[in-house]
Amino acid sequence: MNKVLLTGASGFIGRHCLPGLVGAGYKVHAITGSQKQLVIDGVTWHQANLLDLGNIQNLVCEIQPTHLLHLAWHVPAGKWATTGAKTYYRWIQSSLELLRAFHETGGRRVVMTGSCTEYDWRYGYCTESLTPVNPNTVYGQYKKIMHDILHVYSAEHGLSSAWGRVFFLYGPYENESRLVPSVINSLLNASEAKCTEGKQIRDFLYVEDVADALVALLDSEVNGPVNIASGKPIALNEIIFTIADMLERRDLVRLGALPTPGNETPFVLANAERLFNEVGWKPACTIETGLRKSIEWWKRKEDNKDCG
């Protein structure tokens, strides 16, 4: 049986990867820095701090995984764009040590996650083989560095690898300050949902679909960067009004109550053809289905909070 080492397993994306990995027939070894662990048949948990490089060699030698799905790249919630280079540098060190240990213990296939922020957003439409990679944030710059390291290392050692560039995602366990949960929670609490004008066009994908796409990418033979996205453009104000209509609280939406940042890019959309045609994966959720699931999850969370 193939064994996969999943890092960031209790994170926003990682927790949603677990059922798919088990369903794909992997023996899953899940790494988390937290003591909170989900009980899932077929999943063995390991608590470890991956920034302590001394942990990595022993951990990988103990598990001897055939596959690696590396999601861990922790930064303070909501501060990915402002976190200093020192934090990202430590994650580069950790990721490189993990890659080295994985390969030297016989690992065969690795997928790491990147970000749409690696692209030059001035081009708007992002295609893996065409759009310039020119990040304008420290986060994007360090993700690009890690992609380049993975590419060179894999070519030198004949290691099968892919880089999943994740675009805009939403769903259960998302940080409450982000657009979708902030609007949902405001309306659930009968408060005004203060937003920008919401004219920005983005590419959103429900988090369970993001996780499923990454599992499919791991299970494929596709190499190099692959956009993890829907390939469909949607305006932020359309998302906002869809949520409001589902909750019957359009009266509480306040478009334009918040200023749109002057450097905000108006249009960012992924070309998802590699994901669809080469990996052979398609989303299960429409934007409406994903938003309805998100609303139901936040409702349950609020109900549990009230009961507690």
Secondary structure, DSSP 8 states (H G I E B T S, - for coil): --EEEEESTTSTTHHHHHHHHHHTT-EEEEEESSS-----TTEEEEE--TTSHHHHHHHHHHH--SEEEE------TT-TTT--HHHHHHHHHHHHHHHHHHHHTT--EEEEEEEGGGB-GGG-EE-TTTS-B--SSHHHHHHHHHHHHHHHHHHHHT-EEEEEEE-EEE-TT--TTSHHHHHHHHHHTT--EE------EE-EEEHHHHHHHHHHHHTS---EEEEES----EEHHHHHHHHHHHTT-GGGEETTSS---TT--SB-EE--HIIIIII----S--HHHHHHHHHHHHHHHHHHHHH-
